Amino acid sequence: MKTKLTFLLLLFAQLTLFAQKGSVRGFVYDKENGEPIMFCNVIIEGKSIGASTDVNGFFNITNVPVGNHTLFVTYIGYDTLRQEITLKDKQILNRKLEISPSSVQIETVTVSADRQEMKTEVKVSVTKITPKDIKLIPAIGGEPDLAQYLQVLPGVVFTGDQGGQLYIRGGSPIQNKVLLDGMIVYNPFHSIGLFSVFDTDLIRNADIYTGGFGAQYGGRISSIMDITTKDGNKNRLAGKVSTNSFGSKLMLEGPFFKKGGNASFILSAKTSYLDKSSKLLYTYIDTAGLPYSYTDLYGKISVNSSNGSKWSMFGYNFRDKVSYKDVSNLGWNSGGIGSNFILVPSGTSTIIEGTFAYSSYLIRLEEAILNPRQSGVNGFNLGLNFTSFNNENELQYGLEVLGYQTDFDFTNATGLKTEQKENSTELSGFLRYKIKTQKLIIDPGVRIYKYNSLVATFEPRIGAKFLATDNLRLKLAAGRYSQNLVSTNSDQDVVNLFYGFLSAPDNLPDEFKGEEVVNGLQLANHLILGFEYDISSKIDFNLEGYIKDFTQLTNINKEKITLSDPDFIIEEGLAKGVDVVLKYNDPKFYFWLVYSLGHITRTGEDIEYNPHFDRRHNINLVSTYKFGAENNWSFDARWNIGSGFPFTQTQGFYPSLDFSDGINTNYTSESGELGIIYAGLNQGRLPWYHRLDIALKKQQKLSKYSTFEWNVGVTNVYNRENIFYFNRIEYKRVNQLPFMPSVGLSLTF
């Protein structure tokens, strides 16, 4: 009996010890500059327990047995870190970990951080971008830019170098939401479509969702661009100055008060003088020069606590100007100020994130023969998110409040005026729960929206991934989406630099295709299926098929003739396609093949057409080759080919009389204005587009922290004449940018 009792006591002690568990969480930072390290692995050595850091460098490991352990931190390009810890029962242990850049060049990389994330996140229709990725694309003008990288992504169509916009898997620009540190940016691209408003050296990470995004995002029906900026060097004053044939830039960052402190700043200023330099360098384009100029300013202050909690305040001002002599003048101004925080409470597995920001955007177009038009939007966005961890599962929920005002003033070609000045509010809440098992990751969620007096929307979302083998993963995403904002452009416009915003209008048709129009919201449903396959340690293959069903769209009524006609029309849309990506990643050679097959339609009350951005085939080939004794030389190339865009053909011309004298007008002798007889809307196709860009760079190390780089590049190497638009009246073709060499210099310190 005594032996049995002793055995039971020992068994109970072992079970009690086994049940005693705790959690380890914290942040991983770069020891040299204090910036968070994203997507690195933190592992309990000797155990199959670990986690990857997020965009803020945060990790959370649960169900860790009590006792003494060794934290093992590893990331490509950094020295491995080991730190001893002692964990008590039910303890939540916080750790601030710093790792140093490795002085040893790793020639072979078997597991990348990106591939590791593919096995722990659903990651459907999302591309994570860092400054290193952006620098793989030939830099037009010598300065890498997010706008040029986005054009290579699967499912993205870019409509032109001058005034071009990005159309993502059948969605128009108004349907893409852009967040900068949680603040809404209403126009992220300059009028010359080669450049965005963002400084590449400011960016820590950019998540580009081309569809099927989760419940944590809302307010748009096509895509999300979520951009996070760096906090600034916490140990020393650092920066970069650069100049090239297109523009110049200055970036500064450093600590407040003292080295290694908890407060830091980062500032950036960049400007373009292309309107002046092009008169000297590119006179073969236009003797008057390229009429584009811009100035971008951004600043940020960050304060960190010892446990990883952080508060930041930031602001920006972006300005753009286009001046076509004796034709039109366009300018827009975008500004904002905001604050965000990450709170890591002690004694709980929940972290809290919040954002409060105010931003504004105003655009004005003055034309020689038409009345000026103007559009503005300004307002605030407030968000509060909570994330709790349980083993490898993750619960996230939150609230978001938006309040904004839109102001629109437009007179069409027939002299009829459209005005709107309206205040709008949006209230939404979301809930999502990510469940991870050995073979399955599932991420269901729901978002609920309330738009002003409009009906509330219930938007279920789901993402899932099945890890079929170590190399093969099947994935799915689906969801319902809505938005209130409407563009001042029409999907029927071909070239329109005037990019403004409207709230969902009231002046809509009562019915569409025999059914009542209940609100002015734009609505869409997404379905995405695909798979990822690791062909080898260096080659990844990804395929996704998608359908975006735009069940309700609002467009400007271009056919408005009388005051009683509605200002807007209701349409439906359908976008479907397949995107294929093949990547080869080696320390010396990088190759990326992207092929997109798409088909987009819009359906009105009595018409079906392909919008002007419906490109059937789009192929991008990107490569980077590093060479030299220290791999300090780099040759980059990008070749893009795409099938022609739809356009409306001209069938003939006729004398258009205004009958200003009424019945006394002599229509047999008066010549009148030139009228155009059009064919069916967008029934023709422009020629195929293709262009090759190349760049050669060399870096020279001057000291531990200083690097000098020079680069030369050529846009449109073989001078392909890609059509921009066709002037029907003058019967004159206007092409996109021709052969354009550039040179640039930069100093990082």
C-alpha positions in Angstrom: 0.0 0.0 0.0 2.8 2.3 0.9 4.5 1.6 -2.5 1.3 2.4 -4.3 0.9 5.7 -2.4 4.5 6.7 -3.2 4.0 6.0 -6.9 0.8 8.0 -6.9 2.5 11.0 -5.2 5.3 10.9 -7.7 2.9 10.7 -10.6 0.9 13.6 -9.3 4.1 15.6 -8.8 5.1 14.9 -12.4 1.7 15.8 -13.8 1.7 19.0 -11.7 5.1 19.9 -13.0 4.0 19.1 -16.5 0.9 21.4 -16.1 3.1 24.3 -14.9 3.6 26.5 -17.9 4.2 30.2 -18.7 4.8 32.5 -21.6 7.7 34.4 -23.0 7.2 37.5 -25.1 9.0 40.6 -26.1 10.7 42.5 -28.9 13.8 41.9 -31.0 15.8 45.0 -32.1 18.8 45.7 -34.3 21.6 46.5 -31.8 23.2 49.1 -34.1 20.2 51.4 -34.7 17.4 50.2 -32.4 15.0 49.4 -35.2 12.7 46.3 -34.7 13.7 43.1 -36.6 10.7 41.8 -38.5 10.0 38.1 -39.2 13.0 36.7 -37.3 12.7 33.4 -35.3 12.7 33.2 -31.5 12.9 29.6 -30.3 13.1 27.8 -27.0 16.3 25.9 -27.6 15.9 22.1 -27.4 12.1 22.4 -27.6 9.8 22.5 -30.6 8.4 25.8 -29.4 8.9 29.2 -31.0 7.5 32.2 -32.8 8.3 34.7 -35.5 8.4 38.5 -34.8 5.8 40.7 -36.5 6.3 44.1 -38.2 7.0 45.7 -34.8 9.5 43.1 -33.8 7.1 41.5 -31.3 7.0 37.8 -30.5 4.9 35.7 -28.1 5.7 32.1 -27.1 3.0 30.4 -25.0 2.8 27.0 -23.2 6.5 27.1 -22.2 7.3 24.6 -19.4 8.6 26.1 -16.2 12.3 26.0 -15.4 15.5 27.2 -17.0 15.6 27.6 -20.8 17.7 29.2 -23.5 16.1 31.7 -25.9 17.6 31.2 -29.4 17.2 34.1 -31.8 18.2 33.8 -35.4 17.8 35.9 -38.5 19.5 36.0 -41.9 22.3 38.5 -41.9 22.6 38.8 -38.1 24.6 37.0 -35.5 22.7 34.3 -33.5 21.7 35.3 -30.0 21.3 33.0 -27.0 19.9 34.3 -23.7 19.2 32.3 -20.5 15.8 32.6 -18.9 14.0 31.2 -15.9 10.3 30.8 -16.1 7.8 30.3 -13.2 4.3 28.9 -13.3 1.8 31.1 -15.1 4.5 33.8 -15.5 4.5 36.1 -18.5 8.2 36.9 -19.0 9.1 40.1 -21.0 12.4 40.2 -22.8 14.0 43.0 -24.9 16.5 41.2 -27.3 19.1 42.9 -29.4 21.0 41.2 -32.3 23.9 42.5 -34.2 24.5 42.5 -38.0 26.7 39.6 -39.0 30.2 40.3 -40.3 30.2 37.0 -42.0 28.7 36.8 -45.5 26.4 33.8 -45.8 26.8 32.3 -49.3 23.9 29.8 -49.1 20.5 30.5 -47.5 18.3 27.4 -47.0 15.3 28.9 -45.3 14.2 32.5 -45.9 12.1 34.6 -43.4 9.5 35.0 -46.2 9.2 31.2 -46.7 9.0 30.6 -43.0 6.1 33.0 -42.8 4.3 31.1 -45.6 4.1 28.2 -43.2 2.7 30.2 -40.2 0.4 32.7 -41.9 -2.5 32.4 -44.3 -0.9 35.0 -46.6 -3.4 34.9 -49.5 -3.0 37.7 -52.1 -0.5 39.6 -50.0 3.0 40.8 -50.8 5.3 42.0 -48.0 7.7 44.6 -49.3 10.9 46.0 -47.6 13.3 48.6 -48.9 15.7 45.7 -49.9 12.9 44.4 -52.2 12.3 47.8 -53.8 16.0 48.3 -54.6 15.9 45.2 -56.8 13.9 47.1 -59.4 15.8 49.4 -61.8 15.4 52.8 -60.3 14.1 55.3 -62.8 16.1 58.5 -62.1 18.4 56.5 -59.8 16.2 56.6 -56.6 14.3 53.3 -55.8 10.6 54.0 -55.4 7.6 52.0 -54.2 5.5 53.0 -57.2 7.9 51.3 -59.6 7.9 48.1 -57.4 4.1 48.0 -57.3 3.9 47.8 -61.1 5.6 44.4 -61.0 3.2 42.8 -58.5 0.8 40.1 -59.8 -2.6 41.4 -60.7 -1.5 45.1 -60.9 -2.0 47.0 -64.1 -0.3 50.4 -64.6 -1.9 52.6 -67.3 0.8 55.1 -68.1 4.0 57.0 -67.2 2.2 60.3 -67.3 -0.8 60.5 -65.1 -1.0 56.7 -64.9 -2.8 55.0 -62.0 -2.6 51.5 -60.5 -5.5 49.2 -61.0 -5.4 46.1 -58.8 -7.2 43.0 -60.0 -10.1 44.9 -61.6 -10.4 47.5 -59.0 -10.1 51.2 -59.8 -7.8 53.6 -57.7 -10.7 54.8 -55.5 -11.1 51.2 -54.4 -7.5 51.0 -53.0 -7.0 52.0 -49.4 -3.6 53.4 -48.5 -2.5 53.6 -44.9 0.7 55.2 -43.7 1.4 54.3 -40.0 -2.4 53.8 -39.7 -3.2 57.2 -41.3 -5.3 57.4 -44.5 -3.4 58.8 -47.5 -5.9 59.8 -50.2 -3.4 60.0 -53.2 -0.1 58.0 -52.9 1.2 58.7 -56.4 2.4 61.7 -58.2 1.1 62.8 -61.6 4.1 61.5 -63.3 3.4 57.9 -62.5 7.1 56.9 -61.9 7.1 58.1 -58.3 5.1 57.7 -55.1 4.9 60.1 -52.2 6.8 57.7 -50.0 10.6 57.8 -49.3 11.9 54.2 -49.7 14.5 54.7 -46.9 11.6 55.6 -44.5 9.7 52.4 -45.1 10.1 49.5 -42.7 7.5 47.3 -44.3 4.6 47.5 -46.7 1.8 44.9 -46.9 0.0 45.0 -50.3 -3.3 43.0 -50.3 -4.5 42.6 -53.8 -7.8 41.0 -52.6 -9.3 38.7 -50.0 -8.0 40.8 -47.0 -9.1 39.9 -43.5 -11.6 41.6 -41.2 -8.9 43.9 -39.7 -9.2 46.0 -42.8 -12.3 47.8 -44.2 -13.6 50.7 -46.1 -12.5 49.6 -49.6 -13.7 46.9 -52.0 -10.5 46.0 -53.9 -7.1 46.3 -52.1 -5.2 47.5 -49.1 -1.7 49.1 -48.9 -0.5 49.1 -45.3 2.8 51.0 -45.0 4.8 51.2 -41.8 7.7 53.6 -41.4 10.9 53.2 -39.3 11.2 54.9 -35.9 14.7 56.3 -36.4 18.2 55.4 -35.3 18.3 55.3 -31.5 22.1 55.2 -31.2 23.5 57.9 -33.5 22.8 60.6 -36.0 22.4 59.0 -39.4 20.9 59.7 -42.8 21.1 59.8 -46.6 21.5 62.5 -49.2 21.0 61.8 -52.9 20.6 63.6 -56.2 19.9 62.5 -59.7 18.6 63.9 -63.0 15.0 63.8 -61.8 15.3 65.1 -58.2 17.0 65.2 -54.8 16.4 63.8 -51.3 17.6 64.3 -47.7 16.8 61.9 -44.9 18.0 62.3 -41.3 17.4 60.1 -38.2 18.8 59.9 -34.7 18.2 59.7 -31.0 16.8 62.5 -28.8 18.9 63.5 -25.8 21.5 60.7 -25.6 22.9 57.6 -27.4 20.9 54.5 -26.8 17.9 56.4 -25.4 14.3 55.6 -25.7 13.3 58.5 -28.0 14.2 58.9 -31.7 13.3 61.0 -34.7 13.3 60.6 -38.5 12.8 63.3 -41.1 12.6 63.1 -44.9 12.4 65.7 -47.7 12.4 65.0 -51.4 11.7 67.1 -54.4 11.6 66.8 -58.2 13.0 69.4 -60.6 12.1 67.3 -63.7 10.2 70.3 -65.1 13.6 72.2 -65.2 16.1 69.4 -65.8 14.1 67.9 -68.7 14.5 71.1 -70.7 18.3 70.4 -70.8 18.4 66.6 -70.7 15.3 65.4 -72.6 14.6 68.1 -75.2 13.7 65.4 -77.7 10.6 64.7 -75.7 9.2 68.3 -75.5 11.2 71.5 -75.8 9.0 73.0 -73.1 10.2 70.2 -70.7 8.2 67.6 -68.8 5.7 69.7 -66.8 5.8 67.7 -63.5 7.1 68.8 -60.1 6.5 67.7 -56.5 7.7 68.1 -52.9 7.3 65.5 -50.2 7.9 66.1 -46.5 7.6 63.6 -43.6 8.6 63.5 -40.0 8.2 61.1 -37.0 9.0 61.0 -33.3 9.0 57.7 -31.4 9.3 57.0 -27.7 9.9 53.4 -26.4 9.6 51.9 -22.9 11.7 49.2 -21.5 9.0 46.5 -22.0 8.5 47.4 -25.7 5.5 49.7 -25.4 5.8 52.5 -27.9 4.2 55.9 -28.7 4.8 57.8 -32.0 3.7 61.0 -33.5 4.1 61.8 -37.2 3.0 64.1 -40.0 3.4 64.7 -43.7 2.8 67.2 -46.5 2.9 66.1 -50.1 2.5 68.5 -53.1 2.2 67.9 -56.8 2.0 70.2 -59.8 1.5 69.8 -63.5 1.5 72.7 -65.9 0.8 72.2 -69.6 1.4 75.6 -71.2 -1.8 77.2 -72.5 -3.7 74.0 -71.9 -4.2 73.2 -68.2 -2.8 73.6 -64.7 -3.3 71.0 -62.1 -2.1 70.9 -58.5 -2.9 68.9 -55.4 -1.9 69.2 -51.8 -2.1 66.4 -49.2 -1.3 66.7 -45.5 -1.8 65.0 -42.2 -0.8 64.5 -38.6 -1.3 61.5 -36.4 -0.3 59.4 -33.5 -0.2 55.7 -32.7 0.8 53.5 -29.8 1.6 49.9 -28.8 0.8 49.0 -25.2 2.2 45.8 -23.7 0.4 45.4 -20.3 2.1 43.2 -17.7 0.4 40.1 -16.5 -1.7 39.5 -19.6 -1.2 37.9 -23.1 -3.0 40.8 -24.8 -1.3 43.7 -26.6 -3.2 46.9 -27.4 -2.6 49.1 -30.5 -4.2 52.4 -31.3 -4.2 55.2 -34.0 -5.6 58.7 -34.2 -4.9 60.7 -37.3 -6.2 63.6 -39.3 -5.5 63.9 -43.1 -6.6 66.1 -46.0 -6.4 66.2 -49.7 -7.3 69.0 -52.2 -7.0 68.9 -56.0 -7.7 71.7 -58.5 -7.7 71.6 -62.3 -7.8 74.8 -64.4 -8.3 74.3 -68.2 -8.2 76.8 -71.0 -11.6 76.0 -72.4 -13.5 74.6 -69.4 -14.5 75.9 -66.0 -12.1 75.0 -63.1 -13.0 71.9 -61.1 -12.0 71.2 -57.6 -12.3 68.3 -55.1 -11.3 68.0 -51.5 -11.6 65.5 -48.6 -10.5 65.9 -45.0 -11.2 64.1 -41.8 -10.0 61.9 -39.0 -9.6 58.2 -38.4 -9.5 56.6 -34.9 -8.7 52.9 -34.4 -8.2 50.7 -31.4 -7.2 47.0 -31.7 -6.6 44.2 -29.2 -4.7 41.1 -29.9 -4.6 38.1 -27.5 -2.4 34.9 -27.8 -3.3 31.4 -26.8 -0.7 28.8 -27.8 -0.3 29.5 -31.6 -3.8 30.8 -31.9 -4.6 34.5 -32.1 -7.7 36.5 -31.3 -7.9 40.0 -32.6 -10.8 42.5 -32.3 -11.2 46.3 -32.5 -13.2 49.4 -33.3 -12.7 52.1 -36.0 -14.3 55.5 -36.3 -14.0 57.8 -39.4 -15.3 61.2 -39.9 -14.7 63.2 -43.0 -16.0 66.0 -45.3 -16.0 65.9 -49.1 -16.3 69.1 -51.2 -16.7 68.7 -55.0 -17.3 71.3 -57.7 -17.5 70.3 -61.4 -19.0 71.6 -64.6 -19.2 69.1 -67.5 -18.8 69.8 -71.2 -22.5 70.7 -71.6 -22.3 73.4 -68.9 -24.2 71.5 -66.2 -22.8 71.8 -62.8 -22.4 69.1 -60.1 -21.7 70.1 -56.6 -21.4 68.1 -53.4 -20.4 69.2 -49.9 -21.2 66.5 -47.4 -20.1 65.3 -43.9 -19.9 61.6 -43.4 -19.1 59.2 -40.5 -18.3 55.6 -40.5 -18.4 53.3 -37.5 -17.1 49.7 -37.7 -16.0 46.9 -35.5 -14.3 43.6 -36.3 -13.4 40.2 -34.9 -11.0 37.6 -36.2 -9.6 34.4 -34.7 -6.6 32.7 -36.3 -6.3 29.0 -35.5 -3.2 27.0 -36.3 -2.8 23.3 -36.2 0.0 21.1 -37.5 -1.5 21.0 -41.0 -4.1 23.8 -41.1 -4.2 27.5 -40.6 -7.7 29.1 -40.6 -8.4 32.8 -40.1 -12.2 33.5 -40.0 -13.5 36.9 -39.2 -16.3 39.4 -39.5 -16.5 43.2 -39.9 -19.7 45.2 -39.3 -20.1 48.7 -40.8 -22.5 51.6 -40.1 -22.3 54.4 -42.7 -24.2 57.6 -41.7 -27.9 57.0 -42.3 -27.2 54.2 -44.8 -27.9 50.6 -43.8 -25.3 48.6 -41.8 -23.3 46.0 -43.6 -22.3 42.6 -42.3 -19.1 41.5 -43.9 -17.9 37.9 -43.2 -14.3 37.1 -44.2 -12.2 33.9 -44.2 -8.7 32.9 -45.0 -7.3 29.3 -44.9 -4.2 27.4 -45.7 -3.5 23.7 -45.8 0.1 22.5 -45.4 -0.2 19.4 -47.7 3.5 18.7 -47.5 6.7 20.5 -46.4 6.8 22.0 -49.9 3.2 22.3 -51.0 0.5 24.6 -49.4 -3.1 25.1 -50.6 -4.8 28.4 -49.8 -8.2 30.1 -49.9 -9.6 33.5 -49.1 -13.1 34.9 -49.5 -15.1 37.9 -48.2 -17.6 40.6 -48.6 -16.5 44.3 -48.8 -18.1 47.7 -48.9 -17.1 51.4 -49.2 -18.6 54.8 -49.1 -16.2 56.9 -51.2 -16.8 57.4 -54.9 -14.3 58.7 -57.4 -14.8 61.9 -59.4 -13.5 60.0 -62.4 -15.4 57.5 -64.4 -14.3 54.0 -65.3 -15.0 55.1 -68.9 -12.3 57.8 -68.8 -9.0 57.0 -70.5 -6.7 59.7 -69.3 -7.7 61.9 -66.4 -5.2 63.6 -64.0 -8.0 65.0 -61.9 -8.4 62.5 -59.1 -10.9 63.5 -56.5 -13.3 62.0 -53.9 -17.0 62.0 -53.2 -19.2 60.5 -50.5 -21.8 58.0 -51.6 -24.3 60.3 -53.4 -28.1 60.5 -52.9 -28.8 61.5 -56.5 -28.9 58.0 -57.9 -31.4 56.1 -60.1 -34.2 54.6 -58.1 -33.8 51.2 -59.8 -31.0 49.2 -61.5 -32.1 46.4 -63.8 -35.5 46.4 -62.3 -34.3 46.2 -58.6 -34.5 49.0 -56.1 -31.2 50.8 -55.3 -31.2 50.8 -51.5 -28.0 52.8 -50.9 -25.1 54.4 -52.7 -22.5 52.1 -51.3 -20.1 50.3 -53.5 -20.1 46.5 -52.8 -18.0 43.5 -53.8 -17.4 39.8 -53.1 -14.0 38.2 -53.4 -13.0 34.5 -53.9 -9.4 33.5 -54.2 -7.9 30.0 -54.6 -4.3 29.0 -55.1 -1.3 27.1 -54.0 2.4 27.7 -53.1 5.1 25.2 -54.0 8.8 25.3 -53.0 10.5 23.8 -56.0 13.9 23.9 -54.3 15.7 25.8 -51.5 16.0 28.8 -53.9 12.9 28.6 -56.2 9.3 29.4 -55.2 6.2 29.0 -57.3 2.9 30.6 -56.5 -0.4 30.5 -58.4 -3.7 32.2 -57.5 -7.0 32.4 -59.3 -9.5 35.1 -58.3 -13.0 36.5 -58.8 -14.0 39.9 -57.7 -17.8 40.4 -58.1 -18.5 44.1 -57.9 -22.2 43.8 -57.1 -22.8 47.6 -57.0 -20.6 50.4 -58.4 -21.2 54.1 -58.6 -19.9 56.1 -61.6 -20.1 59.7 -62.8 -23.0 60.1 -65.3 -21.0 61.2 -68.4 -24.3 61.3 -70.4 -26.0 63.9 -68.2 -27.8 66.4 -70.5 -30.6 67.9 -68.4 -30.8 69.0 -64.8 -33.3 66.2 -64.1 -30.8 63.5 -65.1 -28.9 61.9 -62.2 -25.3 63.0 -61.5 -24.4 59.3 -61.1 -25.2 55.9 -62.5 -25.2 52.4 -61.0 -23.1 49.7 -62.6 -22.0 46.1 -61.9 -18.5 44.7 -62.5 -16.7 41.4 -62.7 -13.0 40.8 -62.6 -11.5 37.4 -62.9 -8.0 36.1 -63.6 -5.0 34.0 -62.8 -1.7 35.2 -61.4 1.5 33.2 -61.6 4.8 34.0 -59.8 8.1 32.2 -60.1 11.0 33.4 -57.9 14.7 32.4 -57.9 16.5 33.9 -54.9 20.3 33.6 -54.5 22.8 35.9 -52.8 24.2 36.9 -56.2 21.4 36.4 -58.6 17.7 37.2 -58.2 15.0 36.5 -60.9 11.3 37.1 -60.7 8.7 36.1 -63.4 5.1 37.4 -63.0 2.4 36.6 -65.4 -1.2 37.9 -65.0 -4.2 36.8 -67.1 -7.2 39.0 -66.5 -10.7 39.9 -67.8 -12.7 42.8 -66.5 -16.2 43.9 -67.5 -18.6 46.7 -66.4 -22.3 46.4 -66.9 -24.7 49.3 -66.9 -28.4 49.6 -67.3 -28.2 49.0 -71.1 -24.5 48.5 -71.8 -21.7 46.1 -71.1 -18.1 47.2 -71.8 -14.5 46.6 -70.8 -13.0 49.5 -68.8 -9.9 51.2 -70.2 -7.6 49.3 -67.7 -8.7 45.8 -68.9 -5.4 44.3 -69.9 -5.7 40.6 -70.8 -2.0 39.6 -70.6 0.7 41.2 -68.5 4.2 39.9 -68.0 7.0 41.2 -65.9 10.6 39.8 -65.9 12.8 41.2 -63.1 16.4 40.3 -62.4 19.3 41.5 -60.3 22.9 40.3 -60.6 25.6 41.2 -58.0 29.2 40.9 -58.9 32.7 42.2 -57.9 35.1 41.2 -55.2 32.7 42.3 -52.4 29.4 42.0 -54.5 29.4 45.8 -54.5 28.3 46.0 -58.2 24.7 45.4 -59.2 23.0 45.1 -62.6 19.2 45.4 -62.5 16.8 44.8 -65.4 13.0 44.8 -65.8 11.1 44.0 -69.0 7.3 44.5 -69.1 5.0 43.4 -71.9 1.2 43.8 -71.9 -1.6 43.4 -74.3 -3.4 46.6 -75.5 -6.0 48.5 -73.5 -9.5 48.9 -74.8 -10.4 52.2 -76.5 -13.4 53.7 -78.3 -12.8 54.0 -82.0 -13.8 56.9 -84.3 -16.3 56.1 -87.0 -16.5 59.5 -88.6 -16.9 63.3 -88.3 -19.8 65.7 -88.9 -20.5 69.5 -88.6 -22.0 70.1 -85.2 -24.4 73.1 -85.2 -25.5 74.8 -82.0 -28.6 76.4 -83.8 -27.9 79.7 -81.9 -30.4 81.5 -84.2 -33.1 78.9 -83.6 -35.2 78.1 -86.7 -33.4 80.9 -88.5 -30.1 79.0 -88.5 -29.0 78.3 -92.0 -27.7 74.7 -91.5 -26.9 74.4 -95.3 -24.2 77.1 -95.2 -22.9 77.2 -91.6 -19.9 74.9 -91.0 -20.3 74.5 -87.3 -17.9 72.8 -84.9 -16.4 69.4 -85.7 -18.5 66.6 -84.2 -17.3 63.0 -83.7 -19.2 59.8 -84.4 -18.0 57.2 -82.0 -18.1 53.4 -82.3 -19.2 51.3 -79.4 -17.7 52.0 -76.0 -14.2 50.5 -75.8 -14.7 48.0 -78.6 -11.2 48.6 -80.0 -7.8 47.6 -78.6 -4.6 49.7 -78.6 -1.3 48.1 -79.6 0.7 45.9 -77.2 2.9 47.7 -74.7 6.4 46.7 -73.9 9.4 48.4 -72.3 12.9 47.5 -71.0 14.5 49.4 -68.1 18.1 48.7 -66.9 20.3 50.1 -64.1 24.0 49.7 -63.1 25.0 50.5 -59.5 28.2 50.4 -57.5 28.6 50.9 -53.7 31.8 52.0 -52.1 32.3 51.6 -48.4 33.9 54.7 -46.9 33.7 53.8 -43.3 31.8 51.6 -40.9 28.6 53.7 -41.4 29.2 55.6 -44.6 28.5 54.3 -48.1 28.8 56.1 -51.4 26.8 54.9 -54.4 26.6 55.9 -58.0 24.1 54.6 -60.5 23.3 55.0 -64.2 20.1 53.8 -65.7 18.0 53.9 -68.9 14.2 53.9 -69.1 12.8 52.4 -72.3 16.2 51.1 -73.6 15.1 50.3 -77.1 12.9 53.4 -77.4 9.6 51.6 -77.9 6.8 54.0 -79.0 4.1 53.0 -76.5 0.9 55.0 -77.1 -0.4 57.3 -74.3 -3.5 58.6 -76.1 -4.7 59.7 -79.5 -6.0 63.2 -80.3 -8.9 62.5 -82.5 -9.4 66.1 -83.7 -5.8 66.7 -84.7 -5.3 63.1 -85.7 -2.2 63.1 -83.6 -0.7 60.2 -81.5 0.9 61.1 -78.2 3.3 58.5 -76.8 4.5 57.6 -73.3 8.1 58.3 -72.2 10.8 57.5 -74.8 14.4 56.5 -74.3 15.5 58.3 -71.1 19.0 57.9 -69.5 19.6 59.0 -65.9 22.4 59.2 -63.4 22.4 59.4 -59.7 24.6 59.8 -56.6 23.9 59.1 -53.0 25.7 59.1 -49.7 24.6 57.1 -46.7 26.1 58.1 -43.3 
